Amino acid sequence: MLTAKDLEELVKTKLKDYKFILASNREPYIHKYDGDEIRCIRPASGLVSALEPVMRACHGTWIAHGSGDADQDVADENGRIRIPPDKPKYILRRMWLTKEEENGYYYGFSNQTLWPLCHIVHVGSEFNETYWKTYKSVNEKFAQAVLDEIEEEKAIVWLQDYHLALAAKFIKKERPDVYVAQFWHIPWPNPEAFRICPWKEEILAGMLSNDLLGFHIKYHCDNFLEAVEQMMEAKVSREMSEVTAAGHTTKISPFPISVDFEGISEKAKSPEVIEASKKIRKLMHAPYEFLLVSLDRTDYTKGIIERMKAIDRFLEKYPEYQKRLVYVSICAPSRIHIRRYKDLADDISSIVEDINWKYRYGNWFPIVLKEEHVDYETILSYYRSADLCIVSSLHDGMNIVAKEFVAAQADNKGMLVLSQFTGSARELGDAVLVNPYDTEKFSDAIKFALELPAKEKKRRMERLKEIVKENNIYSWAAKFTTELSRLDKGKHATP
């Protein structure tokens, strides 16, 4: 198991002559006004949970969109601030986007075109020319912020996710000598799904401007290589997992992302979390024997409606569990300016109301829906308190929640019910795996997981923890860093 110190030493050894720049849409800390006071919040984000410990170890600069209403007031004239606030380890360089840019680039092309296109969950993509033009201009804006931070120095730039598919091309145009890598945090679809995008060639060309391109699993790498073969004039080497296009070679590799196992595990054992977890059962509106939890952004890819249907069928099929359990669904509001997300939030509230009305008895009802952002300590308290954590994504690149839950199981008393359509299911085979579309078998899986003997539950959880512990976030970052350091500079530079 690698530690933060190990990663720090690796970066110093292999990348000691390079400035380290990370760029993402999401910022790791948000400053917001609370009355006259300013609060610093760490957002509930899988990307942030994974990368923030890496940046603490690497001491670089993180470039991101400043979304908090107090962000500008605490940053310097260049948008920079040292973070974390309690013990600064790296620089956050905030970028400012106009409402029009945010609408077209983030709410528009990123989340109404690329997000549904890549997830293939029966939600159509919107191909809007204005959104596309704004997406391109904001990617160029991110690239310029990167170039400003690099100045004339040697640098490694690590781009994150689908929001920045074109940024590498703009960076390489000005600084072909700079190493640029990108990690794609969501699935990459099969070519038949991707080929309908009107700007597919330009997106692929932008991504192939990277020296190293990472996905969660080999299946997504294979999908990408096949898309390039069908839609680009390029030389694809399946054996080497490389693409050469316009004289530039890009290495394509799988890097299953993980979490800071030790950090989560230690925090979950802290007196604050232990005390909070004891209070959680008391805070519910009714007594119960079993606590089920889930934590999601309100998103149609997370299988929230399908999960509610499985809970409904479970209570109907196994009435002996009525009045004996409470299921807490924490749904953090997401992309509320997009109509389908507003409609989804309404649908979730409606089905919860129907299920609670159907089974309510006295002061007991089965589902507590919390539509709010929850702080990290509270999240860990729910993980520690839960008998089951249910992750039912319809399609997910990895799913960090599943690994966070495992890391937080200090007592090995909880169990994970996990969608087979997540990247994490490839590693976490000792979880109870489900097809979220199959309501009948999903409901049976909930019963099976609840009734697992304590000895078997402990055995499974110990094996899950060993996997997450061994393949932690520092191991992931080290593999990415090592792969990047191996690249032949002459071979991978853009002419």
GUMARDREN-115520 format. One record per residue (C-alpha): x, y, z. Coordinates in steps of 0.5 Angstrom, whole numbers, plus 500, padded with zeros to 3 digits. Last residue first. Layout:
N
XYZ;...
end
This chain:
495
511538431;507536437;512532442;510525444;516521440;521526442;519526450;519519450;514517455;516513462;515519466;507519464;507512466;510513473;505519474;499515473;501509477;503513482;497517482;493510483;497508488;496514492;489514491;489507494;489500491;492496497;487499502;481499497;483491496;484490503;478493505;473489500;477483503;475485510;468487508;467480506;470476512;466481516;459479513;460472513;462472520;455477521;451472518;448475511;441477513;441484511;445483504;440477502;434481503;437487499;439482494;432480493;429487492;435487486;432481484;425483483;427490481;432488475;434495472;439496478;442489476;446487483;452485486;453484493;460486495;465481495;467483488;469489489;474490484;470490477;464492481;468499482;467500474;460501476;455497472;454491477;451496481;453495489;450493495;455494500;455491507;456494514;458491521;466491519;467495525;471501522;467500516;469507513;474505508;468500505;464506504;469511501;470505496;462505494;462512494;468513489;463510483;468508477;466510470;458509472;452506468;446505471;448507478;445503484;450504490;446501496;450502503;447497508;447496516;449504516;452507522;459508520;457510513;452515516;457518520;462518514;457523511;456527517;464528517;464530510;459535510;452534507;449538501;441537501;435533499;435528505;429523503;428519509;424512507;421507511;415510515;414509522;410514527;404510526;404505520;407508514;407503508;403506502;404513504;412512505;412509498;408514495;412520498;418517496;416516489;414523488;420526491;424522486;420524480;420532483;428531483;428528476;424533473;429539476;434534473;431534466;430541466;437543467;438549472;438544478;445541475;446537482;442537488;445532493;441526494;442523501;437517501;436514508;432508508;429506515;428499517;424494522;417497521;416493515;421488515;416482516;413485510;418481505;415482498;412489499;417491503;422489498;418491492;418498495;426498496;427496489;422501486;426506490;433504487;430504480;428511482;435513484;439509479;445514479;445516471;439520472;443525477;441528484;448527486;448521490;449518497;445512500;443509506;440503510;439503517;436496520;433495527;428501527;425507532;422513528;423520526;431519525;435523530;436518535;439513530;444519527;446520534;451514535;454516528;455523531;459521537;463516533;464521527;467526533;471521537;475519530;474512528;471514521;477520520;482514521;479510516;478516511;485518511;488511511;483509505;485515501;480513495;480510488;481511481;482505476;487507471;486504464;491506459;491510452;498513450;498518445;503519439;503526435;505526428;498528426;495522429;499516433;494512437;497508443;495501446;502498445;498492442;492495440;496500436;492505432;495509426;490515425;485518420;479519425;472516425;473508425;479507428;479513433;472510436;475503436;481506441;476510445;471503446;478499448;480504453;473504456;473497456;480497459;477501466;478507469;480511463;487515462;490519456;497520456;501525451;495529450;493532443;489526442;483528447;483535442;483530436;477526439;473532440;474535433;472528430;466527434;463534433;457532430;456527435;452521432;458517432;459516440;453511441;455507435;463508437;461504444;461509450;467512454;465512461;466518466;472520470;477521463;484523466;488527462;495528461;499534458;507534458;509541456;514541450;509543445;507549449;503554445;499549440;500544446;496548451;490549446;490542444;490539451;484544453;479540448;476535452;476539458;469538461;470531460;474530466;481532469;487535466;494534468;499539466;506537467;511543466;518546464;518553466;517559461;510561464;507555467;501559471;499563465;499557460;494553465;490560465;490560457;488553457;482554461;480560457;481555451;477550454;472556455;472558448;471551445;465550450;462556448;462554441;459547442;453550447;452555441;451549436;447545440;447538440;442536446;444528448;438524449;437520455;436512455;442511460;448511455;453514460;458517455;452521450;448523457;454527459;457529453;451533450;447536456;452536461;458538458;455542452;450546456;450546463;458547463;460550457;453554455;451556461;457557465;460561459;453565459;453566466;460569466;466565468;472566473;478562474;480560481;488558482;488554488;495553491;498547495;499545502;496550506;494547513;487550516;485553509;487547505;489551501;493557498;489562494;490565487;485569483;490573480;488579484;488575491;483570493;478571499;473576496;473572489;471566492;465569496;459567492;462560490;463558483;471559482;472555476;478551477;486551476;490547482;497549483;502544485;504541492;504534490;502530496;496535498;495535491;494527491;489528497;485533493;484528487;480523490;475526494;475532489;473528483;468524487;465530489;461533495;464540496;469542501;466548504;470554507;465559510;465567510;461570515;456576514;450572513;453565511;457567505;461562501;468560499;468553495;474548496;476543491;474546485;470543480;472544472;478541473;486543472;492540475;499543474;505541477;512545475;517540473;524539474;523534480;518529476;521522477;524523484;520529487;514526484;516519487;518522494;511525495;507519493;511515498;509521503;502520501;502513502;503507498;500500500;
end
